[in-house]
Amino acid sequence: IRERGQRLFNGYEKPEIECYTCHGGDASGAVKGPDLGKRVPKRSDAELRKAILEGPGLMPAFKGKLDDRELDEIVRWLRVRFPSE
């Protein structure tokens, strides 16, 4: 995986960041987590950052586990993967 945001999302760079376990390695959803392709295009970057940091619903919060650059890289990867409509 060349894209750093995807490596972070999939726990390759930080094992404690396990987005893939709920959302699948490609963010298209899994048993526990929704398909982000249906959510990312409808949300602003600020809303995505907030969701990652605070964890809405049953999603865990990742505040303190990602620095600003890492958070930006995950959001950027999600934007490329799921562009706004």
C-alpha positions, 0 to 999 in steps of 0.5 A: 500500500503506497498511500500513507492514509490507507496504511494508517487506516489499516494499522500498518503504521500504528497497530492501535489504529484499527479502522479496517477491523470495522470498516474493511481494508478498503473502507467499504464496510464490514460486519461492525462498521458501515460502508464509508462510501455512503458517508464520506461524500456527505461530510466535510473534512471537519466532520470526518476529523471530528468523527475519527477523533471523537468516535460517534455511536459505537465507534471508538475515539482516536483522539491522542492516537493520531497527530494532525498530519496523520489525521489529514492523511486518513481524511485525504485518502478517504476523499480520494477513495470516495469523492464528493458527489 
